[in-house]
Amino acid sequence: RSVYSSTNGFAFESFMDELAISAGKDPLDFRRQHLWGGRYQELLKKLEEVSGWKTRSKNGGYGVAITECFSSIVGEVVKVSKKTDGKIKIDKVWAVMDCGWYVNPDIIRAQVEGSIIMALGAATVHATHFEDGKAVEQNFNTYKMPRITDTPEIEVHIMENEEKAGGAGEPGLPPFTPALTNAIFDLTGKRIRKLPFALEDV
């Protein structure tokens, strides 16, 4: 789901975050400075507003990422914190979708929510292991999937404009993983460069 956009998005948006930190810049402002065009600027403004980026808590880690695919732009902010046992917990995800002209907002929100949950699985639990030349996980009874108890609160907003209609089923997936790993860096100082990774091992 989202094909190459997720792998490219993880690399691009992870590196954008590293560049921002290296330059001593706020990660969201850094993206604003390097992304031209009204749609990007308006989306980042909306994302900053709904996530409370400028007034974010010092008790957690926040990460941001923005990607474009299938003629749609999606930005996401992920908030993480540490549980009492020291393990990482994903508290909330804010997503802003600009898919141009649309008809049914409920369907778009559902697609973005589903994309985020699928991205959560791809980032943290989806893995195929091989023994003796064949896959160990040969069906869903042995292939790990995210459960409802793993799912964070998700808040989706849709931009209003008259742009040409873009995709809605896949663009919500690519920004999640870099936003998550950027949030983990913000909280722990540790960069994640290999996927999938286990939250409990961070």
Secondary structure as GFF3:
##gff-version 3
##sequence-region A 1 202
A	DSSP	alpha_helix	4	22	.	.	.	ID=ss1
A	DSSP	alpha_helix	27	34	.	.	.	ID=ss2
A	DSSP	alpha_helix	38	51	.	.	.	ID=ss3
A	DSSP	three_ten_helix	53	55	.	.	.	ID=ss4
A	DSSP	beta_strand	61	69	.	.	.	ID=ss5
A	DSSP	beta_strand	72	82	.	.	.	ID=ss6
A	DSSP	beta_strand	88	98	.	.	.	ID=ss7
A	DSSP	alpha_helix	105	124	.	.	.	ID=ss8
A	DSSP	beta_strand	130	131	.	.	.	ID=ss9
A	DSSP	beta_strand	134	135	.	.	.	ID=ss10
A	DSSP	three_ten_helix	148	150	.	.	.	ID=ss11
A	DSSP	beta_strand	153	158	.	.	.	ID=ss12
A	DSSP	alpha_helix	176	188	.	.	.	ID=ss13
A	DSSP	three_ten_helix	199	201	.	.	.	ID=ss14
###
